[in-house]
Amino acid sequence: MTDKTNDPVAMWQKMVGDLEKGFNTFANQAMSSPEFSQAMNRAGGVAAGAQKQLGELMEKYLVTMNLPSREQVTGLAERLQSIEAQIGEMKSMLSQIAASSGISQGFDGAPKPPRTKRPPSENGGQS
């Protein structure tokens, strides 16, 4: 076994642990002061203002480039989903109506057209 007093890894771990404890103590003292809270509030306000300005500038840029904004694309996607849901409901209602009336349907839900053509007769023409 190695001696703990001369082990460089153990000494390094102890030094890092002491450094962490000292930093945590300093940070806790700094964060508990009202000046720190005020500075963080100001920094948060500045960041929020900058983000809002950037968003407005980006929207103006997209309008200039004749491109939709993220909000507009999201709105279109929501409207499209709503329309698709309504179409799905209509299809299921039509299927139920067709099933109750005995109408045969194709794969796409549309009724099959009536068969008006007749197979050719033996003499080669239509009868």
FIKOLZA-1660 file (N, C-alpha, C; in steps of 0.1 Angstrom, whole numbers, plus 5000, padded with zeros to 4 digits):
% residues 127
   i   px   py   pz ch aa at
   1 5008 4988 5000  A  M  N
   1 5000 5000 5000  A  M CA
   1 5009 5012 5000  A  M  C
   2 5003 5023 4994  A  T  N
   2 5011 5035 4994  A  T CA
   2 5008 5044 5006  A  T  C
   3 5017 5052 5010  A  D  N
   3 5015 5061 5021  A  D CA
   3 5007 5073 5017  A  D  C
   4 4996 5076 5025  A  K  N
   4 4986 5086 5021  A  K CA
   4 4993 5100 5022  A  K  C
   5 5003 5102 5030  A  T  N
   5 5009 5115 5031  A  T CA
   5 5018 5119 5018  A  T  C
   6 5023 5108 5012  A  N  N
   6 5032 5111 5000  A  N CA
   6 5025 5108 4987  A  N  C
   7 5012 5104 4987  A  D  N
   7 5004 5101 4975  A  D CA
   7 5000 5114 4968  A  D  C
   8 5006 5116 4956  A  P  N
   8 5003 5128 4949  A  P CA
   8 4988 5129 4945  A  P  C
   9 4981 5118 4942  A  V  N
   9 4967 5119 4938  A  V CA
   9 4959 5123 4950  A  V  C
  10 4962 5118 4962  A  A  N
  10 4954 5121 4974  A  A CA
  10 4956 5136 4977  A  A  C
  11 4969 5141 4975  A  M  N
  11 4971 5155 4978  A  M CA
  11 4964 5164 4968  A  M  C
  12 4963 5160 4955  A  W  N
  12 4956 5167 4945  A  W CA
  12 4941 5168 4948  A  W  C
  13 4935 5156 4952  A  Q  N
  13 4921 5156 4956  A  Q CA
  13 4918 5165 4967  A  Q  C
  14 4927 5165 4978  A  K  N
  14 4925 5173 4989  A  K CA
  14 4926 5188 4985  A  K  C
  15 4935 5191 4977  A  M  N
  15 4937 5205 4972  A  M CA
  15 4925 5210 4964  A  M  C
  16 4920 5201 4955  A  V  N
  16 4908 5205 4947  A  V CA
  16 4896 5206 4956  A  V  C
  17 4894 5197 4966  A  G  N
  17 4883 5198 4975  A  G CA
  17 4883 5211 4983  A  G  C
  18 4895 5214 4988  A  D  N
  18 4896 5227 4996  A  D CA
  18 4893 5239 4987  A  D  C
  19 4898 5239 4975  A  L  N
  19 4895 5250 4966  A  L CA
  19 4880 5251 4963  A  L  C
  20 4873 5240 4961  A  E  N
  20 4859 5240 4959  A  E CA
  20 4852 5246 4971  A  E  C
  21 4856 5241 4983  A  K  N
  21 4849 5247 4995  A  K CA
  21 4851 5262 4996  A  K  C
  22 4863 5266 4993  A  G  N
  22 4866 5281 4994  A  G CA
  22 4858 5288 4984  A  G  C
  23 4857 5283 4972  A  F  N
  23 4850 5290 4961  A  F CA
  23 4835 5290 4964  A  F  C
  24 4829 5279 4969  A  N  N
  24 4815 5279 4973  A  N CA
  24 4812 5289 4984  A  N  C
  25 4821 5290 4994  A  T  N
  25 4819 5299 5005  A  T CA
  25 4819 5314 4999  A  T  C
  26 4828 5317 4991  A  F  N
  26 4829 5330 4985  A  F CA
  26 4817 5333 4976  A  F  C
  27 4813 5323 4968  A  A  N
  27 4801 5325 4959  A  A CA
  27 4788 5327 4968  A  A  C
  28 4787 5319 4978  A  N  N
  28 4775 5321 4987  A  N CA
  28 4774 5334 4993  A  N  C
  29 4786 5339 4998  A  Q  N
  29 4786 5353 5004  A  Q CA
  29 4783 5363 4993  A  Q  C
  30 4788 5362 4981  A  A  N
  30 4786 5372 4971  A  A CA
  30 4771 5372 4966  A  A  C
  31 4766 5360 4965  A  M  N
  31 4752 5359 4960  A  M CA
  31 4742 5363 4971  A  M  C
  32 4745 5363 4983  A  S  N
  32 4736 5367 4994  A  S CA
  32 4735 5382 4995  A  S  C
  33 4744 5390 4989  A  S  N
  33 4744 5404 4990  A  S CA
  33 4733 5410 4981  A  S  C
  34 4727 5421 4986  A  P  N
  34 4716 5428 4977  A  P CA
  34 4722 5434 4964  A  P  C
  35 4735 5438 4964  A  E  N
  35 4741 5443 4952  A  E CA
  35 4741 5433 4941  A  E  C
  36 4745 5420 4945  A  F  N
  36 4745 5410 4935  A  F CA
  36 4731 5407 4929  A  F  C
  37 4721 5407 4938  A  S  N
  37 4707 5405 4933  A  S CA
  37 4703 5416 4923  A  S  C
  38 4707 5429 4926  A  Q  N
  38 4703 5440 4918  A  Q CA
  38 4711 5439 4904  A  Q  C
  39 4724 5435 4905  A  A  N
  39 4732 5434 4893  A  A CA
  39 4726 5423 4884  A  A  C
  40 4722 5412 4890  A  M  N
  40 4716 5401 4882  A  M CA
  40 4703 5405 4876  A  M  C
  41 4695 5412 4884  A  N  N
  41 4682 5417 4878  A  N CA
  41 4684 5426 4866  A  N  C
  42 4694 5435 4867  A  R  N
  42 4697 5444 4856  A  R CA
  42 4702 5436 4844  A  R  C
  43 4711 5427 4847  A  A  N
  43 4716 5419 4836  A  A CA
  43 4705 5411 4829  A  A  C
  44 4696 5405 4837  A  G  N
  44 4684 5398 4831  A  G CA
  44 4675 5407 4823  A  G  C
  45 4673 5419 4828  A  G  N
  45 4665 5429 4821  A  G CA
  45 4671 5433 4808  A  G  C
  46 4684 5435 4808  A  V  N
  46 4691 5439 4796  A  V CA
  46 4691 5427 4786  A  V  C
  47 4693 5415 4790  A  A  N
  47 4693 5404 4781  A  A CA
  47 4679 5402 4775  A  A  C
  48 4668 5404 4783  A  A  N
  48 4655 5402 4778  A  A CA
  48 4652 5413 4768  A  A  C
  49 4656 5425 4770  A  G  N
  49 4654 5436 4761  A  G CA
  49 4662 5434 4748  A  G  C
  50 4674 5429 4749  A  A  N
  50 4682 5426 4737  A  A CA
  50 4675 5415 4729  A  A  C
  51 4670 5405 4736  A  Q  N
  51 4663 5394 4729  A  Q CA
  51 4651 5399 4721  A  Q  C
  52 4643 5407 4728  A  K  N
  52 4631 5413 4722  A  K CA
  52 4635 5421 4709  A  K  C
  53 4645 5429 4711  A  Q  N
  53 4650 5438 4699  A  Q CA
  53 4654 5429 4688  A  Q  C
  54 4662 5418 4691  A  L  N
  54 4667 5409 4680  A  L CA
  54 4655 5403 4673  A  L  C
  55 4645 5399 4681  A  G  N
  55 4633 5392 4675  A  G CA
  55 4626 5402 4666  A  G  C
  56 4624 5415 4670  A  E  N
  56 4618 5425 4661  A  E CA
  56 4626 5427 4649  A  E  C
  57 4639 5428 4650  A  L  N
  57 4648 5430 4638  A  L CA
  57 4647 5418 4629  A  L  C
  58 4647 5406 4634  A  M  N
  58 4646 5394 4626  A  M CA
  58 4633 5394 4618  A  M  C
  59 4622 5398 4625  A  E  N
  59 4609 5398 4619  A  E CA
  59 4609 5408 4607  A  E  C
  60 4614 5420 4609  A  K  N
  60 4615 5430 4599  A  K CA
  60 4624 5425 4587  A  K  C
  61 4634 5418 4590  A  Y  N
  61 4643 5413 4580  A  Y CA
  61 4635 5402 4571  A  Y  C
  62 4628 5394 4578  A  L  N
  62 4620 5383 4571  A  L CA
  62 4609 5390 4562  A  L  C
  63 4603 5400 4567  A  V  N
  63 4593 5407 4560  A  V CA
  63 4599 5413 4547  A  V  C
  64 4611 5419 4549  A  T  N
  64 4618 5425 4538  A  T CA
  64 4622 5415 4527  A  T  C
  65 4626 5403 4532  A  M  N
  65 4630 5392 4523  A  M CA
  65 4618 5384 4518  A  M  C
  66 4606 5389 4522  A  N  N
  66 4593 5382 4518  A  N CA
  66 4593 5367 4522  A  N  C
  67 4597 5365 4534  A  L  N
  67 4597 5351 4540  A  L CA
  67 4588 5351 4552  A  L  C
  68 4582 5340 4555  A  P  N
  68 4574 5339 4567  A  P CA
  68 4582 5338 4580  A  P  C
  69 4576 5343 4591  A  S  N
  69 4583 5342 4603  A  S CA
  69 4580 5329 4610  A  S  C
  70 4586 5325 4620  A  R  N
  70 4584 5313 4627  A  R CA
  70 4569 5312 4632  A  R  C
  71 4565 5324 4637  A  E  N
  71 4551 5325 4642  A  E CA
  71 4541 5322 4631  A  E  C
  72 4543 5328 4619  A  Q  N
  72 4534 5326 4608  A  Q CA
  72 4534 5311 4604  A  Q  C
  73 4546 5305 4603  A  V  N
  73 4547 5291 4599  A  V CA
  73 4540 5282 4609  A  V  C
  74 4542 5285 4622  A  T  N
  74 4535 5277 4632  A  T CA
  74 4520 5279 4631  A  T  C
  75 4515 5291 4628  A  G  N
  75 4501 5293 4626  A  G CA
  75 4495 5286 4615  A  G  C
  76 4503 5285 4604  A  L  N
  76 4498 5278 4592  A  L CA
  76 4498 5263 4595  A  L  C
  77 4508 5258 4602  A  A  N
  77 4508 5244 4606  A  A CA
  77 4496 5240 4614  A  A  C
  78 4492 5249 4624  A  E  N
  78 4481 5246 4632  A  E CA
  78 4468 5246 4624  A  E  C
  79 4467 5256 4615  A  R  N
  79 4455 5256 4607  A  R CA
  79 4454 5244 4598  A  R  C
  80 4465 5239 4592  A  L  N
  80 4465 5227 4584  A  L CA
  80 4461 5215 4592  A  L  C
  81 4466 5214 4604  A  Q  N
  81 4462 5202 4612  A  Q CA
  81 4447 5202 4615  A  Q  C
  82 4442 5214 4618  A  S  N
  82 4427 5216 4620  A  S CA
  82 4420 5211 4608  A  S  C
  83 4424 5216 4596  A  I  N
  83 4417 5212 4583  A  I CA
  83 4418 5197 4581  A  I  C
  84 4430 5191 4583  A  E  N
  84 4431 5177 4582  A  E CA
  84 4422 5169 4591  A  E  C
  85 4421 5174 4603  A  A  N
  85 4412 5167 4613  A  A CA
  85 4398 5168 4608  A  A  C
  86 4394 5179 4603  A  Q  N
  86 4380 5180 4598  A  Q CA
  86 4378 5171 4586  A  Q  C
  87 4387 5170 4577  A  I  N
  87 4386 5161 4566  A  I CA
  87 4385 5147 4570  A  I  C
  88 4393 5143 4580  A  G  N
  88 4392 5130 4586  A  G CA
  88 4379 5127 4591  A  G  C
  89 4373 5136 4599  A  E  N
  89 4360 5134 4604  A  E CA
  89 4349 5133 4593  A  E  C
  90 4351 5141 4582  A  M  N
  90 4341 5140 4571  A  M CA
  90 4342 5126 4564  A  M  C
  91 4355 5121 4563  A  K  N
  91 4356 5108 4556  A  K CA
  91 4350 5097 4565  A  K  C
  92 4352 5098 4578  A  S  N
  92 4346 5087 4586  A  S CA
  92 4331 5088 4586  A  S  C
  93 4325 5101 4586  A  M  N
  93 4311 5102 4585  A  M CA
  93 4305 5097 4571  A  M  C
  94 4312 5100 4560  A  L  N
  94 4308 5095 4547  A  L CA
  94 4309 5079 4547  A  L  C
  95 4319 5074 4553  A  S  N
  95 4321 5059 4554  A  S CA
  95 4309 5053 4561  A  S  C
  96 4305 5059 4572  A  Q  N
  96 4294 5054 4580  A  Q CA
  96 4281 5055 4572  A  Q  C
  97 4279 5066 4565  A  I  N
  97 4267 5068 4557  A  I CA
  97 4267 5058 4546  A  I  C
  98 4278 5056 4539  A  A  N
  98 4279 5046 4528  A  A CA
  98 4276 5032 4533  A  A  C
  99 4282 5029 4545  A  A  N
  99 4280 5015 4550  A  A CA
  99 4266 5013 4554  A  A  C
 100 4259 5023 4559  A  S  N
 100 4245 5021 4563  A  S CA
 100 4236 5021 4551  A  S  C
 101 4240 5027 4540  A  S  N
 101 4231 5027 4528  A  S CA
 101 4235 5015 4519  A  S  C
 102 4246 5009 4521  A  G  N
 102 4250 4997 4513  A  G CA
 102 4257 5001 4500  A  G  C
 103 4262 5013 4499  A  I  N
 103 4270 5017 4487  A  I CA
 103 4284 5011 4489  A  I  C
 104 4289 5005 4478  A  S  N
 104 4303 5000 4478  A  S CA
 104 4312 5012 4475  A  S  C
 105 4323 5011 4481  A  Q  N
 105 4333 5022 4480  A  Q CA
 105 4346 5017 4475  A  Q  C
 106 4354 5026 4469  A  G  N
 106 4367 5022 4464  A  G CA
 106 4377 5024 4476  A  G  C
 107 4390 5023 4473  A  F  N
 107 4400 5024 4483  A  F CA
 107 4401 5038 4489  A  F  C
 108 4398 5048 4481  A  D  N
 108 4399 5062 4486  A  D CA
 108 4386 5067 4493  A  D  C
 109 4376 5059 4494  A  G  N
 109 4364 5063 4501  A  G CA
 109 4354 5068 4491  A  G  C
 110 4357 5070 4478  A  A  N
 110 4348 5075 4468  A  A CA
 110 4340 5063 4463  A  A  C
 111 4327 5065 4460  A  P  N
 111 4319 5054 4455  A  P CA
 111 4324 5050 4441  A  P  C
 112 4323 5037 4438  A  K  N
 112 4327 5032 4425  A  K CA
 112 4317 5037 4414  A  K  C
 113 4322 5040 4402  A  P  N
 113 4313 5044 4391  A  P CA
 113 4305 5032 4386  A  P  C
 114 4293 5034 4381  A  P  N
 114 4285 5022 4376  A  P CA
 114 4292 5016 4364  A  P  C
 115 4291 5003 4362  A  R  N
 115 4297 4997 4350  A  R CA
 115 4287 4997 4339  A  R  C
 116 4290 5006 4329  A  T  N
 116 4281 5007 4318  A  T CA
 116 4286 5000 4306  A  T  C
 117 4299 4997 4305  A  K  N
 117 4304 4990 4294  A  K CA
 117 4302 4976 4295  A  K  C
 118 4299 4970 4284  A  R  N
 118 4297 4955 4283  A  R CA
 118 4309 4949 4276  A  R  C
 119 4312 4937 4280  A  P  N
 119 4323 4930 4272  A  P CA
 119 4319 4928 4258  A  P  C
 120 4329 4928 4249  A  P  N
 120 4326 4926 4235  A  P CA
 120 4319 4913 4232  A  P  C
 121 4310 4914 4223  A  S  N
 121 4302 4902 4219  A  S CA
 121 4311 4893 4210  A  S  C
 122 4306 4881 4207  A  E  N
 122 4314 4872 4199  A  E CA
 122 4317 4877 4185  A  E  C
 123 4308 4886 4180  A  N  N
 123 4310 4891 4166  A  N CA
 123 4320 4903 4166  A  N  C
 124 4326 4907 4178  A  G  N
 124 4336 4917 4178  A  G CA
 124 4331 4931 4181  A  G  C
 125 4319 4933 4182  A  G  N
 125 4313 4947 4184  A  G CA
 125 4307 4948 4198  A  G  C
 126 4303 4960 4202  A  Q  N
 126 4296 4962 4214  A  Q CA
 126 4282 4958 4212  A  Q  C
 127 4276 4952 4223  A  S  N
 127 4262 4949 4221  A  S CA
 127 4253 4959 4227  A  S  C
% end
